[in-house]
Amino acid sequence: MGKILGNGEKMHEALLYKRIGKQGSNLLHCNLCSHYCIIKEGEVGKCLVRKNIGGKLYSLNWGKSAGFAIDPIEKKPFFHFKPGSRVLSFGTPGCNFRCLNCQNWDLSQAVKEGGKGALDVPPTTPAEIARMAKLNRVDGIAYTYSEPTIFYEYAKDTVLECRKLGLDLFHVFVSNGYFTKEMLDDVVKENLLQGIRIDLKFINDEKYMEVCGGHMQIVKDNIKRVHALRGKIALEVIALIIPTLNDSEEDIRKLCKFVASVGKDIPLHFSRFYPQYRMQDLPPTDEKTLLRAREIAKEEGLHHVYVGNTNLENVENTHCPKCNAMLVKRNGYSIEKNVFGKLSVKEKKNPKCPKCGQRINIIP
């Protein structure tokens, strides 16, 4: 649904909101992300891109993509979903977090830092994105760079447009995990996504709020919800290790224990921090800390643990958790070996280690 504003621009009505209060009230309750903002007439939610106009909620960043790229799926990173595939990546201005270390802050925090002018970009329609994906012969589309939850309507319309054109593409979210149950229910109902990669930024709620502006438990609950959709939506978890904030062995072990309690075969990525945005005073993560984090994760029983954003060798390969056979060998974002690449369609539905027969949590 659209509304023509004074400048001639068409606004798109948001999904997942309801009017609250007395009859005739224009007070709106947004149910898209877990801030569950109550938005007054003329105001915006915490994401700064959903606005109450005349008692209806509008998405201000629909169609406002600030960039496109063709990426290997490993860059997202997804290691257990379609290894070696290529995705069309894009995002929009705005985010429901305020991460002080954000590496994409010029996009995610664009509205906060630059005001309404951040949204003054030429629109790109879902139909144009679908045609772009077809032209570049990608395997899927990744909604990324900023939090895809807050451009959900745009993402959903893009998925549906791809279907309309008969494109056999997969769709994945690279998310901070702060979406609502209502949003995830809509994703499942419409079969919109085949994968969600979730950041678990801290294992301490105070630090989550201090650095990101959100609550830890909500993210943990959503990791559990997505894992419960196994077979429908693939899940991978990433933990950025930041010096002095979450790099203690105690914090790392707590995080690993949580992930293992949900599923020991959930792929867990430890990522190296580099000074960004409002955290320029901290050093990059010590590589020894990342290697120790990997050891701790294995001690806690996790099957597939990776270290990213480094030049370390043999920390991004996939091995069989039972016999340790090399299954997928990676060199940067390139795949040098993939034992699942030549499986039949039937075999890909139940991928196993060719050496010992162990079932592997991977979607070839």
N, C-alpha and C positions, 0 to 999 in steps of 0.2 A: 504494500500500500504506500502511496506517496502523497506528499504535500508540497506544493509549490510555494517557496518563500519569496520575499520581496526582491531578492537578487536573481530570481529566475531558476534557482537551483532546486532540484527535486529531492526532498527528504524522504527517507524510508522508515515506515513505522516499525518499531522494534517488536520482537517476540518476547514471550515469557515475562509479562508484567500484568498487574491488575490495579484497578482503582480501589482505594480504601477510604475509610472515613464516612461521614454522613453523605446522604444523597445530594448530588450536586457538587460534591467535593472534587477538586482536581488533583488531590494528593495521590501519588502513584507509588506502588511497591514493585521494585525491579527484582525478578527472580532468576536472573541470568547467572550472576556470580554470587559467591558466598558472602559478600558484603551485605547483600539483601538491602540495598539502599532504598530509603523512603525519600522520594524526590518531589519537591514542591513545584508549583507552576513557575516556569521560566528558569528553573535550576537544572543542574546536571548531577549525575552520580559521581562516585569516587573515581571512576574511569575517565571522567571529563568528556565522554563521547556519546552519552545517552541523555537526552534532554526532554523534559516535560514541556510540551508546547500545546496549550489549550486542552490539557487533560489527557493527552496522548503522549506516549513515549516514542521518541524518534532516535534512530541510529545516525549519528553525525558523521561516522567514518565509513558508511556503506559506499563501496566503490572507490575509496580513497587510498588505493595502494600506493606506497611510496617507493616501490622497487620490486623487480623480479630477477630471479637467477635460476640457472639450471644447475642443480647440485646432485652429487651422489647421495644416496639415502644414508650412507655412513656418516655424512657430515652433520646430520641432525642431532645427536647420532642415534640411528637405529641399526643395530648389528644383527638382530634376530628376526627382522622383517624384510623380506625381499632383498637379500644381499646382492650388491652389484647393480641395483636398479637406479634409475635417474628420476629426479623429481623437479617439478617447477615449484619454486619457493616464492612466497610473498607474504607481506604483512601490511598493517595499516598503523597510522599514528594512534597512540593511546594504550593504556594498560591499567589493570586494576591493582597492580603492585607499584611500589616506589623503591625498588631495590637500589641501594646506594652503590652497588658494584656493577650495575647493568652494562653489558658490553654493547647493547643496541639502544642505549639511552637516547640517542638522537632521533630514534623513531618511537620507542615505547614511551618516552617522557616528552615527546615533541610538544604536545598540547600544554603540559605543565610548564615547560621551559619557554615555549615560544608563543603560547596563547592560541587564539582562534586561527591565526595565520597558518598554523601547522596543518590545518585541514584544507588550505587553499591549493590543492593539487588537482590536476586534470583527472576526471573520473575514468576508471577502467571497469567496464561492465563484466559480469560473470560470463556472458557470451564471448566477450573478447578474450577472457582468460582461457576459456575452453578451447577457442580456436588457436590460441598461443600454445597450449599444451599439445594439441594435435599437430601443429606445424613443427614443433620441436621434437616430436615423437618421444615424449617422456612416458614413463610408466605410471606416474602418479603425481599428485599435488600435495605439497607440504604447506600447511598454514602455520607460519613461524615468524621469527624476528621480533614481533611483539606478541602479546597474549591473544591467541585466536578466540578465546571465549568472548572478548569484548568486540569482536567483529563477526559474531556467530551468524547473524543474518546474511552477511556478505558471503561467508564461507558456505553456508547451507545453499544459498542460491547458486553458487558456483558448482557445487556437487550436483545439484539438480539439473543445471544447464549441461554439464558433461553427459549426464544420463540421456538428456533429450537429444543430444547429438550422437548417441550410441557409442560414446568413447569408453573403452574398457580400461579405466584408470582406478587406482586406489587413492585414498585420501587419508592423510594423517595430521594430527595436531601435535605441535611441540608446545607443551603447556606448563604453566606453573601449578596446575592442579587445584585452582581455586574456583572451579565451576560448581554449579549447583546440581543436586540430584535431578531437578526438573530439566536442566539442560541435557544431562547425560541420558535421561529417559527419552528425550526427543531424538537424540542421536541414535539410540537403539531402535526406537520406533520406526524411524525413517531409514535405518541402515546407512548412515552418512559416513562413518569413519571405520577404517580397518586397523588403525593403530593410534595410540596416544603415548607420547613420551612425557613423563612427569618429572619436574624438578622437586627433589626433597632437599630444601636449602639448609635447614637446621633441624636439630633434634631437641631444640630448646625453644619454648614458646616465646619467651621474652626477647630472645635474639631474632626470632622470626618477625615479631612486631617491630622491633627497633630497626632492623635492616630492610625489611620488605613491606611492612604495613599489613601483615596478615597473621592468621593463627595456624600453628603447626597441625593441630588435630584435624582441621578441615582437609588439609592436603593428605594426611595419613588415611583418613576415611575414604577419600576419593581414590587413592591407590588401591585400597581394598575393593571398592566398587568396580573399578575397571578390571582388576584381577578376576573378580567374580564373573566377568563377561568373557572369560577365556574361551576361545573358539570363535568369538565374534569380533573382539577387538584385542589386538596385540598390545602388551604393556612393556615398557622399559623405563627404568628409573635412573636419574642422574643426580649426583651429589657433587657440587662444587666445593672443594676444600679450601677454606680461607684461613690464612695464618692468624692465630690468636683468637679466632671466633668459633671455629668448629673443627680444628685440626688436632684436638687432644685424642689420645687413644680411647678415653672413656666415651667421648661423643661419637667417635667413629664406630665403636663397638655397639653402642646403643642403636645407632642408625642401622647397622648390619643386622642386629638381632630383630629389629622391627621388620625389615624387608624379608628376612628369612622366615619370620612368623607368618607372613602373608603367603609367600611361595619361594622355596629355595631355588627354583629355576627361573626366577625373574632376573633378566639381565640388569646388572647394576654397573653404572659407569661412574668412576671417580674422575673429576675433571680438575685440571690445574688452574688456579686463580692467577690472573694478571691484573695489575692496578688499572682500574677503570672508573670513569664518572666521578663519584664523590668518595672513592676509596683509593686515592692516589698515594696515600701515605704508607700503605702496606706493601710488603715485598711479594713477589711471586711465590707460590707454594713450593716448598722444598720437595724435590723429587723423591727423596727418601721417605717423606711422610706419605706420599701417594703409594709407594711400593708397600709400605707398612699397612696402609689402609686395605690394600688388596689382600695381603696376608690375613688380616683380621677378618675380612669378609669370608675368606675360605675357611678360616677356623670356625666361623659361625655356620658353616655348611652351605653357603651360597655356591651355586654351580658355575655361574658365568659372571666373571668380574673383570672389568676393563679399566684402563687408565688412559685418559685423553688429554689433549692439549700439551703433549710433550714429544720429545724425540726418542723416548725410551723404546727399546726393542722388545718384541715378543710380549707386549702387554695388551694387544688388541686382537689377538687371535682367538678363535673359538675352538675349544678342546672338548672332547667327550668327558663328562664328569665321572664316568665309571672306569674307562681304560686309558684316558688321556690322549687318545688319538687326535691328530690335527684334523679338524673338520673344515674350518674356514681360516685361511691365512690372509692377513691384510698388510698392506704396505701403504701407510698413510690412508687415503680414501680409496685406494685401489684394491681389488680382490685378486690375489695371486693364485689362490686355490679355493675351490668350493665343492665339496663332495656331494652337495645337494643339487648342484646345477643341472645335472643330467638325469635326474630322477623322473620317472613317469608321473603323470598326473595323479594316479592312484597312490604312488609312493610318497608324493609330496604332501598328501593329506595326513600321513603318519610318518614323519621323517625319523629315521633311526641312524645310529652310528653304524657304518658299514662293517666295522671291525668286531664290535661286541653285541650289536643289536639294541643298545640303550636308546630309549625314546628321548628325543631332543626337542626342547621347546624352541622351535624355530619355524618360520613360515618362508619356505624357499621361493 
